[in-house]
Amino acid sequence: MYKTLAPDGKLNICGAKIARLRVALVPKCSQRALADKLQLEGLIVTKNTVQCIESGNRFVTDIELKAIAKVLGVTTDELLQDE
């Protein structure tokens, strides 16, 4: 049987970490600002997309994960590590 949910029932395992890293950025970075930065990387995302990712209500593609890691200044492995 295939698993499509994280152990906590969410649709991704990186959303909470993305939220923590975003808030820790200096200067502070809102969800809208993160969406804007991701758009500069070529992703079509909105503030609502970021909110859904961070809350675990949306899958994250490998393309999105790579861009998010770049914008946040971390590796994709760091976003996927268990906490």
PDB file with SEQRES, HELIX, SHEET and CRYST1 records, atoms N, CA, C and O in Angstrom:
SEQRES   1 A   83  MET TYR LYS THR LEU ALA PRO ASP GLY LYS LEU ASN ILE          
SEQRES   2 A   83  CYS GLY ALA LYS ILE ALA ARG LEU ARG VAL ALA LEU VAL          
SEQRES   3 A   83  PRO LYS CYS SER GLN ARG ALA LEU ALA ASP LYS LEU GLN          
SEQRES   4 A   83  LEU GLU GLY LEU ILE VAL THR LYS ASN THR VAL GLN CYS          
SEQRES   5 A   83  ILE GLU SER GLY ASN ARG PHE VAL THR ASP ILE GLU LEU          
SEQRES   6 A   83  LYS ALA ILE ALA LYS VAL LEU GLY VAL THR THR ASP GLU          
SEQRES   7 A   83  LEU LEU GLN ASP GLU                                          
HELIX    1 AA1 GLY A   15  ALA A   24  1                                  10    
HELIX    2 AA2 GLN A   31  LEU A   40  1                                  10    
HELIX    3 AA3 LYS A   47  GLU A   54  1                                   8    
HELIX    4 AA4 ASP A   62  LEU A   72  1                                  11    
HELIX    5 AA5 THR A   76  LEU A   80  1                                   5    
CRYST1    1.000    1.000    1.000  90.00  90.00  90.00 P 1           1          
ATOM      1  N   MET A   1       0.843  -1.184   0.000  1.00  0.00           N  
ATOM      2  CA  MET A   1       0.000   0.000   0.000  1.00  0.00           C  
ATOM      3  C   MET A   1       0.888   1.248   0.000  1.00  0.00           C  
ATOM      4  O   MET A   1       1.878   1.310   0.729  1.00  0.00           O  
ATOM      5  N   TYR A   2       0.535   2.225  -0.809  1.00  0.00           N  
ATOM      6  CA  TYR A   2       1.309   3.448  -0.906  1.00  0.00           C  
ATOM      7  C   TYR A   2       0.905   4.421   0.187  1.00  0.00           C  
ATOM      8  O   TYR A   2      -0.266   4.512   0.558  1.00  0.00           O  
ATOM      9  N   LYS A   3       1.887   5.144   0.695  1.00  0.00           N  
ATOM     10  CA  LYS A   3       1.623   6.177   1.686  1.00  0.00           C  
ATOM     11  C   LYS A   3       1.637   7.528   0.997  1.00  0.00           C  
ATOM     12  O   LYS A   3       2.593   7.859   0.295  1.00  0.00           O  
ATOM     13  N   THR A   4       0.594   8.304   1.189  1.00  0.00           N  
ATOM     14  CA  THR A   4       0.564   9.650   0.629  1.00  0.00           C  
ATOM     15  C   THR A   4       0.438  10.696   1.722  1.00  0.00           C  
ATOM     16  O   THR A   4       0.331  11.887   1.433  1.00  0.00           O  
ATOM     17  N   LEU A   5       0.450  10.262   2.971  1.00  0.00           N  
ATOM     18  CA  LEU A   5       0.351  11.185   4.087  1.00  0.00           C  
ATOM     19  C   LEU A   5       1.554  11.022   5.003  1.00  0.00           C  
ATOM     20  O   LEU A   5       2.096   9.926   5.147  1.00  0.00           O  
ATOM     21  N   ALA A   6       1.961  12.111   5.613  1.00  0.00           N  
ATOM     22  CA  ALA A   6       3.017  12.053   6.616  1.00  0.00           C  
ATOM     23  C   ALA A   6       2.466  11.321   7.850  1.00  0.00           C  
ATOM     24  O   ALA A   6       1.253  11.155   7.977  1.00  0.00           O  
ATOM     25  N   PRO A   7       3.340  10.891   8.747  1.00  0.00           N  
ATOM     26  CA  PRO A   7       2.862  10.186   9.943  1.00  0.00           C  
ATOM     27  C   PRO A   7       1.830  10.964  10.755  1.00  0.00           C  
ATOM     28  O   PRO A   7       0.991  10.365  11.428  1.00  0.00           O  
ATOM     29  N   ASP A   8       1.887  12.285  10.696  1.00  0.00           N  
ATOM     30  CA  ASP A   8       0.920  13.103  11.436  1.00  0.00           C  
ATOM     31  C   ASP A   8      -0.356  13.378  10.641  1.00  0.00           C  
ATOM     32  O   ASP A   8      -1.211  14.143  11.088  1.00  0.00           O  
ATOM     33  N   GLY A   9      -0.489  12.756   9.461  1.00  0.00           N  
ATOM     34  CA  GLY A   9      -1.688  12.912   8.648  1.00  0.00           C  
ATOM     35  C   GLY A   9      -1.657  14.092   7.696  1.00  0.00           C  
ATOM     36  O   GLY A   9      -2.628  14.329   6.978  1.00  0.00           O  
ATOM     37  N   LYS A  10      -0.572  14.828   7.677  1.00  0.00           N  
ATOM     38  CA  LYS A  10      -0.471  15.985   6.787  1.00  0.00           C  
ATOM     39  C   LYS A  10      -0.007  15.549   5.401  1.00  0.00           C  
ATOM     40  O   LYS A  10       0.457  14.425   5.213  1.00  0.00           O  
ATOM     41  N   LEU A  11      -0.139  16.448   4.444  1.00  0.00           N  
ATOM     42  CA  LEU A  11       0.199  16.137   3.057  1.00  0.00           C  
ATOM     43  C   LEU A  11       1.668  16.375   2.721  1.00  0.00           C  
ATOM     44  O   LEU A  11       2.099  16.086   1.605  1.00  0.00           O  
ATOM     45  N   ASN A  12       2.437  16.892   3.663  1.00  0.00           N  
ATOM     46  CA  ASN A  12       3.877  17.051   3.452  1.00  0.00           C  
ATOM     47  C   ASN A  12       4.599  16.946   4.784  1.00  0.00           C  
ATOM     48  O   ASN A  12       3.985  17.054   5.846  1.00  0.00           O  
ATOM     49  N   ILE A  13       5.911  16.734   4.719  1.00  0.00           N  
ATOM     50  CA  ILE A  13       6.697  16.629   5.953  1.00  0.00           C  
ATOM     51  C   ILE A  13       7.594  17.845   6.159  1.00  0.00           C  
ATOM     52  O   ILE A  13       8.355  17.896   7.125  1.00  0.00           O  
ATOM     53  N   CYS A  14       7.514  18.811   5.271  1.00  0.00           N  
ATOM     54  CA  CYS A  14       8.425  19.954   5.355  1.00  0.00           C  
ATOM     55  C   CYS A  14       7.732  21.264   5.715  1.00  0.00           C  
ATOM     56  O   CYS A  14       8.410  22.260   5.968  1.00  0.00           O  
ATOM     57  N   GLY A  15       6.426  21.290   5.745  1.00  0.00           N  
ATOM     58  CA  GLY A  15       5.697  22.544   5.941  1.00  0.00           C  
ATOM     59  C   GLY A  15       6.022  23.270   7.235  1.00  0.00           C  
ATOM     60  O   GLY A  15       6.260  24.478   7.227  1.00  0.00           O  
ATOM     61  N   ALA A  16       6.033  22.549   8.337  1.00  0.00           N  
ATOM     62  CA  ALA A  16       6.310  23.189   9.628  1.00  0.00           C  
ATOM     63  C   ALA A  16       7.726  23.746   9.668  1.00  0.00           C  
ATOM     64  O   ALA A  16       7.959  24.821  10.220  1.00  0.00           O  
ATOM     65  N   LYS A  17       8.667  23.020   9.087  1.00  0.00           N  
ATOM     66  CA  LYS A  17      10.054  23.492   9.057  1.00  0.00           C  
ATOM     67  C   LYS A  17      10.170  24.729   8.166  1.00  0.00           C  
ATOM     68  O   LYS A  17      10.900  25.663   8.500  1.00  0.00           O  
ATOM     69  N   ILE A  18       9.465  24.744   7.046  1.00  0.00           N  
ATOM     70  CA  ILE A  18       9.467  25.914   6.175  1.00  0.00           C  
ATOM     71  C   ILE A  18       8.951  27.127   6.939  1.00  0.00           C  
ATOM     72  O   ILE A  18       9.522  28.213   6.839  1.00  0.00           O  
ATOM     73  N   ALA A  19       7.881  26.952   7.696  1.00  0.00           N  
ATOM     74  CA  ALA A  19       7.318  28.062   8.474  1.00  0.00           C  
ATOM     75  C   ALA A  19       8.327  28.578   9.491  1.00  0.00           C  
ATOM     76  O   ALA A  19       8.501  29.789   9.631  1.00  0.00           O  
ATOM     77  N   ARG A  20       8.988  27.678  10.197  1.00  0.00           N  
ATOM     78  CA  ARG A  20       9.974  28.096  11.209  1.00  0.00           C  
ATOM     79  C   ARG A  20      11.151  28.834  10.558  1.00  0.00           C  
ATOM     80  O   ARG A  20      11.595  29.866  11.061  1.00  0.00           O  
ATOM     81  N   LEU A  21      11.644  28.310   9.458  1.00  0.00           N  
ATOM     82  CA  LEU A  21      12.761  28.955   8.776  1.00  0.00           C  
ATOM     83  C   LEU A  21      12.364  30.317   8.215  1.00  0.00           C  
ATOM     84  O   LEU A  21      13.147  31.266   8.269  1.00  0.00           O  
ATOM     85  N   ARG A  22      11.165  30.412   7.684  1.00  0.00           N  
ATOM     86  CA  ARG A  22      10.680  31.690   7.128  1.00  0.00           C  
ATOM     87  C   ARG A  22      10.622  32.750   8.216  1.00  0.00           C  
ATOM     88  O   ARG A  22      11.086  33.873   8.018  1.00  0.00           O  
ATOM     89  N   VAL A  23      10.053  32.396   9.369  1.00  0.00           N  
ATOM     90  CA  VAL A  23       9.908  33.349  10.469  1.00  0.00           C  
ATOM     91  C   VAL A  23      11.272  33.754  11.023  1.00  0.00           C  
ATOM     92  O   VAL A  23      11.440  34.874  11.506  1.00  0.00           O  
ATOM     93  N   ALA A  24      12.243  32.849  10.955  1.00  0.00           N  
ATOM     94  CA  ALA A  24      13.573  33.125  11.496  1.00  0.00           C  
ATOM     95  C   ALA A  24      14.436  33.980  10.568  1.00  0.00           C  
ATOM     96  O   ALA A  24      15.504  34.439  10.973  1.00  0.00           O  
ATOM     97  N   LEU A  25      13.990  34.199   9.335  1.00  0.00           N  
ATOM     98  CA  LEU A  25      14.777  35.010   8.403  1.00  0.00           C  
ATOM     99  C   LEU A  25      14.930  36.439   8.929  1.00  0.00           C  
ATOM    100  O   LEU A  25      14.033  36.983   9.574  1.00  0.00           O  
ATOM    101  N   VAL A  26      16.071  37.018   8.640  1.00  0.00           N  
ATOM    102  CA  VAL A  26      16.315  38.412   8.992  1.00  0.00           C  
ATOM    103  C   VAL A  26      16.584  39.161   7.704  1.00  0.00           C  
ATOM    104  O   VAL A  26      17.515  38.791   6.988  1.00  0.00           O  
ATOM    105  N   PRO A  27      15.821  40.197   7.364  1.00  0.00           N  
ATOM    106  CA  PRO A  27      14.664  40.668   8.105  1.00  0.00           C  
ATOM    107  C   PRO A  27      13.506  39.671   8.011  1.00  0.00           C  
ATOM    108  O   PRO A  27      13.518  38.751   7.193  1.00  0.00           O  
ATOM    109  N   LYS A  28      12.509  39.883   8.871  1.00  0.00           N  
ATOM    110  CA  LYS A  28      11.364  38.971   8.911  1.00  0.00           C  
ATOM    111  C   LYS A  28      10.752  38.816   7.524  1.00  0.00           C  
ATOM    112  O   LYS A  28      10.772  39.739   6.709  1.00  0.00           O  
ATOM    113  N   CYS A  29      10.213  37.636   7.279  1.00  0.00           N  
ATOM    114  CA  CYS A  29       9.650  37.325   5.967  1.00  0.00           C  
ATOM    115  C   CYS A  29       8.220  36.816   6.158  1.00  0.00           C  
ATOM    116  O   CYS A  29       7.995  35.813   6.835  1.00  0.00           O  
ATOM    117  N   SER A  30       7.270  37.509   5.563  1.00  0.00           N  
ATOM    118  CA  SER A  30       5.874  37.078   5.629  1.00  0.00           C  
ATOM    119  C   SER A  30       5.630  35.979   4.598  1.00  0.00           C  
ATOM    120  O   SER A  30       6.473  35.718   3.739  1.00  0.00           O  
ATOM    121  N   GLN A  31       4.477  35.347   4.696  1.00  0.00           N  
ATOM    122  CA  GLN A  31       4.110  34.348   3.696  1.00  0.00           C  
ATOM    123  C   GLN A  31       4.030  34.989   2.314  1.00  0.00           C  
ATOM    124  O   GLN A  31       4.431  34.385   1.320  1.00  0.00           O  
ATOM    125  N   ARG A  32       3.520  36.193   2.258  1.00  0.00           N  
ATOM    126  CA  ARG A  32       3.433  36.902   0.968  1.00  0.00           C  
ATOM    127  C   ARG A  32       4.830  37.183   0.421  1.00  0.00           C  
ATOM    128  O   ARG A  32       5.073  37.017  -0.774  1.00  0.00           O  
ATOM    129  N   ALA A  33       5.751  37.608   1.289  1.00  0.00           N  
ATOM    130  CA  ALA A  33       7.120  37.890   0.845  1.00  0.00           C  
ATOM    131  C   ALA A  33       7.800  36.612   0.357  1.00  0.00           C  
ATOM    132  O   ALA A  33       8.538  36.637  -0.628  1.00  0.00           O  
ATOM    133  N   LEU A  34       7.552  35.493   1.046  1.00  0.00           N  
ATOM    134  CA  LEU A  34       8.117  34.222   0.595  1.00  0.00           C  
ATOM    135  C   LEU A  34       7.546  33.853  -0.768  1.00  0.00           C  
ATOM    136  O   LEU A  34       8.283  33.415  -1.651  1.00  0.00           O  
ATOM    137  N   ALA A  35       6.250  34.025  -0.944  1.00  0.00           N  
ATOM    138  CA  ALA A  35       5.626  33.742  -2.241  1.00  0.00           C  
ATOM    139  C   ALA A  35       6.245  34.610  -3.329  1.00  0.00           C  
ATOM    140  O   ALA A  35       6.496  34.133  -4.436  1.00  0.00           O  
ATOM    141  N   ASP A  36       6.491  35.877  -3.022  1.00  0.00           N  
ATOM    142  CA  ASP A  36       7.115  36.778  -3.998  1.00  0.00           C  
ATOM    143  C   ASP A  36       8.510  36.288  -4.372  1.00  0.00           C  
ATOM    144  O   ASP A  36       8.874  36.296  -5.548  1.00  0.00           O  
ATOM    145  N   LYS A  37       9.290  35.865  -3.385  1.00  0.00           N  
ATOM    146  CA  LYS A  37      10.644  35.364  -3.648  1.00  0.00           C  
ATOM    147  C   LYS A  37      10.595  34.088  -4.481  1.00  0.00           C  
ATOM    148  O   LYS A  37      11.430  33.883  -5.362  1.00  0.00           O  
ATOM    149  N   LEU A  38       9.621  33.237  -4.203  1.00  0.00           N  
ATOM    150  CA  LEU A  38       9.476  31.997  -4.968  1.00  0.00           C  
ATOM    151  C   LEU A  38       9.056  32.287  -6.406  1.00  0.00           C  
ATOM    152  O   LEU A  38       9.467  31.585  -7.330  1.00  0.00           O  
ATOM    153  N   GLN A  39       8.246  33.313  -6.593  1.00  0.00           N  
ATOM    154  CA  GLN A  39       7.859  33.708  -7.941  1.00  0.00           C  
ATOM    155  C   GLN A  39       9.079  34.165  -8.740  1.00  0.00           C  
ATOM    156  O   GLN A  39       9.162  33.915  -9.943  1.00  0.00           O  
ATOM    157  N   LEU A  40      10.023  34.831  -8.077  1.00  0.00           N  
ATOM    158  CA  LEU A  40      11.258  35.243  -8.747  1.00  0.00           C  
ATOM    159  C   LEU A  40      12.094  34.035  -9.159  1.00  0.00           C  
ATOM    160  O   LEU A  40      12.923  34.133 -10.063  1.00  0.00           O  
ATOM    161  N   GLU A  41      11.878  32.894  -8.498  1.00  0.00           N  
ATOM    162  CA  GLU A  41      12.562  31.647  -8.849  1.00  0.00           C  
ATOM    163  C   GLU A  41      11.800  30.869  -9.916  1.00  0.00           C  
ATOM    164  O   GLU A  41      12.227  29.791 -10.328  1.00  0.00           O  
ATOM    165  N   GLY A  42      10.660  31.422 -10.366  1.00  0.00           N  
ATOM    166  CA  GLY A  42       9.912  30.800 -11.451  1.00  0.00           C  
ATOM    167  C   GLY A  42       8.712  29.977 -11.032  1.00  0.00           C  
ATOM    168  O   GLY A  42       8.073  29.352 -11.878  1.00  0.00           O  
ATOM    169  N   LEU A  43       8.387  29.959  -9.740  1.00  0.00           N  
ATOM    170  CA  LEU A  43       7.213  29.208  -9.287  1.00  0.00           C  
ATOM    171  C   LEU A  43       5.974  30.091  -9.345  1.00  0.00           C  
ATOM    172  O   LEU A  43       6.036  31.296  -9.102  1.00  0.00           O  
ATOM    173  N   ILE A  44       4.864  29.473  -9.668  1.00  0.00           N  
ATOM    174  CA  ILE A  44       3.593  30.190  -9.648  1.00  0.00           C  
ATOM    175  C   ILE A  44       2.921  29.856  -8.316  1.00  0.00           C  
ATOM    176  O   ILE A  44       2.189  28.873  -8.200  1.00  0.00           O  
ATOM    177  N   VAL A  45       3.189  30.700  -7.312  1.00  0.00           N  
ATOM    178  CA  VAL A  45       2.634  30.494  -5.975  1.00  0.00           C  
ATOM    179  C   VAL A  45       2.102  31.814  -5.451  1.00  0.00           C  
ATOM    180  O   VAL A  45       2.519  32.891  -5.880  1.00  0.00           O  
ATOM    181  N   THR A  46       1.176  31.705  -4.517  1.00  0.00           N  
ATOM    182  CA  THR A  46       0.605  32.871  -3.855  1.00  0.00           C  
ATOM    183  C   THR A  46       0.821  32.736  -2.358  1.00  0.00           C  
ATOM    184  O   THR A  46       1.339  31.726  -1.882  1.00  0.00           O  
ATOM    185  N   LYS A  47       0.429  33.739  -1.638  1.00  0.00           N  
ATOM    186  CA  LYS A  47       0.480  33.694  -0.171  1.00  0.00           C  
ATOM    187  C   LYS A  47      -0.342  32.510   0.331  1.00  0.00           C  
ATOM    188  O   LYS A  47       0.054  31.839   1.284  1.00  0.00           O  
ATOM    189  N   ASN A  48      -1.477  32.253  -0.303  1.00  0.00           N  
ATOM    190  CA  ASN A  48      -2.332  31.138   0.111  1.00  0.00           C  
ATOM    191  C   ASN A  48      -1.656  29.797  -0.133  1.00  0.00           C  
ATOM    192  O   ASN A  48      -1.835  28.863   0.648  1.00  0.00           O  
ATOM    193  N   THR A  49      -0.879  29.691  -1.211  1.00  0.00           N  
ATOM    194  CA  THR A  49      -0.125  28.470  -1.484  1.00  0.00           C  
ATOM    195  C   THR A  49       0.870  28.219  -0.364  1.00  0.00           C  
ATOM    196  O   THR A  49       0.977  27.103   0.144  1.00  0.00           O  
ATOM    197  N   VAL A  50       1.601  29.264   0.022  1.00  0.00           N  
ATOM    198  CA  VAL A  50       2.581  29.138   1.110  1.00  0.00           C  
ATOM    199  C   VAL A  50       1.873  28.725   2.395  1.00  0.00           C  
ATOM    200  O   VAL A  50       2.366  27.863   3.122  1.00  0.00           O  
ATOM    201  N   GLN A  51       0.736  29.323   2.680  1.00  0.00           N  
ATOM    202  CA  GLN A  51      -0.015  28.993   3.897  1.00  0.00           C  
ATOM    203  C   GLN A  51      -0.428  27.528   3.882  1.00  0.00           C  
ATOM    204  O   GLN A  51      -0.317  26.850   4.903  1.00  0.00           O  
ATOM    205  N   CYS A  52      -0.897  27.032   2.759  1.00  0.00           N  
ATOM    206  CA  CYS A  52      -1.313  25.634   2.651  1.00  0.00           C  
ATOM    207  C   CYS A  52      -0.126  24.676   2.799  1.00  0.00           C  
ATOM    208  O   CYS A  52      -0.255  23.617   3.413  1.00  0.00           O  
ATOM    209  N   ILE A  53       1.014  25.045   2.244  1.00  0.00           N  
ATOM    210  CA  ILE A  53       2.215  24.218   2.392  1.00  0.00           C  
ATOM    211  C   ILE A  53       2.629  24.177   3.856  1.00  0.00           C  
ATOM    212  O   ILE A  53       2.866  23.103   4.409  1.00  0.00           O  
ATOM    213  N   GLU A  54       2.716  25.355   4.488  1.00  0.00           N  
ATOM    214  CA  GLU A  54       3.170  25.418   5.876  1.00  0.00           C  
ATOM    215  C   GLU A  54       2.230  24.696   6.839  1.00  0.00           C  
ATOM    216  O   GLU A  54       2.682  24.149   7.845  1.00  0.00           O  
ATOM    217  N   SER A  55       0.954  24.686   6.549  1.00  0.00           N  
ATOM    218  CA  SER A  55       0.005  24.004   7.430  1.00  0.00           C  
ATOM    219  C   SER A  55      -0.128  22.520   7.114  1.00  0.00           C  
ATOM    220  O   SER A  55      -0.829  21.792   7.818  1.00  0.00           O  
ATOM    221  N   GLY A  56       0.542  22.072   6.057  1.00  0.00           N  
ATOM    222  CA  GLY A  56       0.501  20.657   5.699  1.00  0.00           C  
ATOM    223  C   GLY A  56      -0.732  20.253   4.915  1.00  0.00           C  
ATOM    224  O   GLY A  56      -1.047  19.066   4.820  1.00  0.00           O  
ATOM    225  N   ASN A  57      -1.422  21.211   4.360  1.00  0.00           N  
ATOM    226  CA  ASN A  57      -2.645  20.933   3.599  1.00  0.00           C  
ATOM    227  C   ASN A  57      -2.417  20.875   2.093  1.00  0.00           C  
ATOM    228  O   ASN A  57      -3.371  20.883   1.314  1.00  0.00           O  
ATOM    229  N   ARG A  58      -1.150  20.815   1.685  1.00  0.00           N  
ATOM    230  CA  ARG A  58      -0.823  20.765   0.254  1.00  0.00           C  
ATOM    231  C   ARG A  58       0.459  19.978   0.056  1.00  0.00           C  
ATOM    232  O   ARG A  58       1.409  20.100   0.830  1.00  0.00           O  
ATOM    233  N   PHE A  59       0.471  19.170  -0.993  1.00  0.00           N  
ATOM    234  CA  PHE A  59       1.690  18.462  -1.366  1.00  0.00           C  
ATOM    235  C   PHE A  59       2.722  19.476  -1.848  1.00  0.00           C  
ATOM    236  O   PHE A  59       2.368  20.566  -2.298  1.00  0.00           O  
ATOM    237  N   VAL A  60       3.999  19.112  -1.750  1.00  0.00           N  
ATOM    238  CA  VAL A  60       5.095  19.946  -2.248  1.00  0.00           C  
ATOM    239  C   VAL A  60       5.830  19.130  -3.300  1.00  0.00           C  
ATOM    240  O   VAL A  60       6.289  18.021  -3.025  1.00  0.00           O  
ATOM    241  N   THR A  61       5.941  19.676  -4.499  1.00  0.00           N  
ATOM    242  CA  THR A  61       6.652  18.965  -5.564  1.00  0.00           C  
ATOM    243  C   THR A  61       8.159  19.119  -5.360  1.00  0.00           C  
ATOM    244  O   THR A  61       8.611  19.979  -4.604  1.00  0.00           O  
ATOM    245  N   ASP A  62       8.913  18.289  -6.032  1.00  0.00           N  
ATOM    246  CA  ASP A  62      10.372  18.383  -5.934  1.00  0.00           C  
ATOM    247  C   ASP A  62      10.872  19.717  -6.486  1.00  0.00           C  
ATOM    248  O   ASP A  62      11.840  20.274  -5.968  1.00  0.00           O  
ATOM    249  N   ILE A  63      10.239  20.223  -7.507  1.00  0.00           N  
ATOM    250  CA  ILE A  63      10.617  21.512  -8.086  1.00  0.00           C  
ATOM    251  C   ILE A  63      10.390  22.625  -7.066  1.00  0.00           C  
ATOM    252  O   ILE A  63      11.234  23.505  -6.894  1.00  0.00           O  
ATOM    253  N   GLU A  64       9.245  22.575  -6.394  1.00  0.00           N  
ATOM    254  CA  GLU A  64       8.940  23.570  -5.365  1.00  0.00           C  
ATOM    255  C   GLU A  64       9.901  23.450  -4.192  1.00  0.00           C  
ATOM    256  O   GLU A  64      10.380  24.458  -3.673  1.00  0.00           O  
ATOM    257  N   LEU A  65      10.183  22.230  -3.777  1.00  0.00           N  
ATOM    258  CA  LEU A  65      11.073  22.007  -2.640  1.00  0.00           C  
ATOM    259  C   LEU A  65      12.457  22.592  -2.914  1.00  0.00           C  
ATOM    260  O   LEU A  65      13.062  23.215  -2.041  1.00  0.00           O  
ATOM    261  N   LYS A  66      12.944  22.387  -4.116  1.00  0.00           N  
ATOM    262  CA  LYS A  66      14.262  22.907  -4.493  1.00  0.00           C  
ATOM    263  C   LYS A  66      14.274  24.437  -4.433  1.00  0.00           C  
ATOM    264  O   LYS A  66      15.218  25.024  -3.906  1.00  0.00           O  
ATOM    265  N   ALA A  67      13.244  25.080  -4.962  1.00  0.00           N  
ATOM    266  CA  ALA A  67      13.170  26.544  -4.948  1.00  0.00           C  
ATOM    267  C   ALA A  67      13.002  27.079  -3.530  1.00  0.00           C  
ATOM    268  O   ALA A  67      13.613  28.086  -3.170  1.00  0.00           O  
ATOM    269  N   ILE A  68      12.188  26.419  -2.733  1.00  0.00           N  
ATOM    270  CA  ILE A  68      11.988  26.851  -1.349  1.00  0.00           C  
ATOM    271  C   ILE A  68      13.299  26.769  -0.578  1.00  0.00           C  
ATOM    272  O   ILE A  68      13.648  27.691   0.159  1.00  0.00           O  
ATOM    273  N   ALA A  69      14.021  25.672  -0.746  1.00  0.00           N  
ATOM    274  CA  ALA A  69      15.310  25.509  -0.068  1.00  0.00           C  
ATOM    275  C   ALA A  69      16.264  26.630  -0.481  1.00  0.00           C  
ATOM    276  O   ALA A  69      16.949  27.203   0.367  1.00  0.00           O  
ATOM    277  N   LYS A  70      16.312  26.941  -1.763  1.00  0.00           N  
ATOM    278  CA  LYS A  70      17.204  27.997  -2.247  1.00  0.00           C  
ATOM    279  C   LYS A  70      16.859  29.337  -1.614  1.00  0.00           C  
ATOM    280  O   LYS A  70      17.741  30.048  -1.134  1.00  0.00           O  
ATOM    281  N   VAL A  71      15.582  29.678  -1.612  1.00  0.00           N  
ATOM    282  CA  VAL A  71      15.140  30.963  -1.063  1.00  0.00           C  
ATOM    283  C   VAL A  71      15.409  31.044   0.441  1.00  0.00           C  
ATOM    284  O   VAL A  71      15.769  32.105   0.951  1.00  0.00           O  
ATOM    285  N   LEU A  72      15.236  29.932   1.146  1.00  0.00           N  
ATOM    286  CA  LEU A  72      15.451  29.930   2.592  1.00  0.00           C  
ATOM    287  C   LEU A  72      16.915  29.737   2.974  1.00  0.00           C  
ATOM    288  O   LEU A  72      17.269  29.862   4.147  1.00  0.00           O  
ATOM    289  N   GLY A  73      17.766  29.436   2.001  1.00  0.00           N  
ATOM    290  CA  GLY A  73      19.187  29.286   2.274  1.00  0.00           C  
ATOM    291  C   GLY A  73      19.558  27.998   2.979  1.00  0.00           C  
ATOM    292  O   GLY A  73      20.500  27.959   3.771  1.00  0.00           O  
ATOM    293  N   VAL A  74      18.801  26.928   2.684  1.00  0.00           N  
ATOM    294  CA  VAL A  74      19.079  25.609   3.264  1.00  0.00           C  
ATOM    295  C   VAL A  74      19.096  24.581   2.142  1.00  0.00           C  
ATOM    296  O   VAL A  74      18.834  24.904   0.984  1.00  0.00           O  
ATOM    297  N   THR A  75      19.407  23.347   2.497  1.00  0.00           N  
ATOM    298  CA  THR A  75      19.364  22.279   1.508  1.00  0.00           C  
ATOM    299  C   THR A  75      17.996  21.610   1.537  1.00  0.00           C  
ATOM    300  O   THR A  75      17.238  21.742   2.497  1.00  0.00           O  
ATOM    301  N   THR A  76      17.705  20.900   0.474  1.00  0.00           N  
ATOM    302  CA  THR A  76      16.446  20.147   0.457  1.00  0.00           C  
ATOM    303  C   THR A  76      16.468  19.068   1.542  1.00  0.00           C  
ATOM    304  O   THR A  76      15.435  18.763   2.138  1.00  0.00           O  
ATOM    305  N   ASP A  77      17.637  18.497   1.793  1.00  0.00           N  
ATOM    306  CA  ASP A  77      17.749  17.493   2.853  1.00  0.00           C  
ATOM    307  C   ASP A  77      17.351  18.075   4.204  1.00  0.00           C  
ATOM    308  O   ASP A  77      16.691  17.410   5.003  1.00  0.00           O  
ATOM    309  N   GLU A  78      17.750  19.308   4.455  1.00  0.00           N  
ATOM    310  CA  GLU A  78      17.391  19.945   5.730  1.00  0.00           C  
ATOM    311  C   GLU A  78      15.880  20.101   5.866  1.00  0.00           C  
ATOM    312  O   GLU A  78      15.330  19.956   6.957  1.00  0.00           O  
ATOM    313  N   LEU A  79      15.217  20.396   4.758  1.00  0.00           N  
ATOM    314  CA  LEU A  79      13.762  20.549   4.807  1.00  0.00           C  
ATOM    315  C   LEU A  79      13.058  19.227   5.045  1.00  0.00           C  
ATOM    316  O   LEU A  79      11.948  19.197   5.575  1.00  0.00           O  
ATOM    317  N   LEU A  80      13.700  18.132   4.655  1.00  0.00           N  
ATOM    318  CA  LEU A  80      13.066  16.813   4.760  1.00  0.00           C  
ATOM    319  C   LEU A  80      13.465  16.037   6.008  1.00  0.00           C  
ATOM    320  O   LEU A  80      12.900  14.976   6.272  1.00  0.00           O  
ATOM    321  N   GLN A  81      14.415  16.535   6.776  1.00  0.00           N  
ATOM    322  CA  GLN A  81      14.872  15.825   7.968  1.00  0.00           C  
ATOM    323  C   GLN A  81      13.803  15.766   9.037  1.00  0.00           C  
ATOM    324  O   GLN A  81      13.035  16.709   9.229  1.00  0.00           O  
ATOM    325  N   ASP A  82      13.767  14.633   9.736  1.00  0.00           N  
ATOM    326  CA  ASP A  82      12.872  14.513  10.881  1.00  0.00           C  
ATOM    327  C   ASP A  82      13.337  15.459  11.980  1.00  0.00           C  
ATOM    328  O   ASP A  82      14.519  15.775  12.114  1.00  0.00           O  
ATOM    329  N   GLU A  83      12.382  15.882  12.738  1.00  0.00           N  
ATOM    330  CA  GLU A  83      12.718  16.815  13.811  1.00  0.00           C  
ATOM    331  C   GLU A  83      12.782  16.134  15.137  1.00  0.00           C  
ATOM    332  O   GLU A  83      13.054  16.779  16.150  1.00  0.00           O  
TER     333      GLU A  83                                                      
END                                                                             
